[in-house]
Amino acid sequence: MRVAVVLLVVALAKCTLAAPPITAVAISPDSNQVVAAARMKLTIYQWPSLKSEGSVKLLLPQVTDISFGNNSQEIILTGGAAGEW
């Protein structure tokens, strides 16, 4: 599993070469999608092709963790600006 995660991060980095750095990544429970956050943006990719399915602008300045809800239809984010609560 660790090797798959490393390969995933390297592949996503190549997809977003000129973009802000990726700060959080999650794989959907059905393993068909990957969600990545970079600065104030969340992008959903198909897995394993890494074709973008779309993105959403966020109000969080930085996302530090991504999880899927119990029904796999919700994405839960944590983060914020350093020094703020």
HUTA-V546293 format. One record per pair of residues at least 24 apart in sequence whose C-alpha atoms are under 7 Angstrom apart, sorted by the first residue. I is the first residue (numbers start at 1). J is the second residue. Records with the same first field share a line. If there is no record, write none. Layout:
I: J + J
This chain:
23: 63 + 64
24: 63 + 64 + 65 + 66
25: 66
26: 66 + 67
28: 68
29: 72
37: 63
39: 63
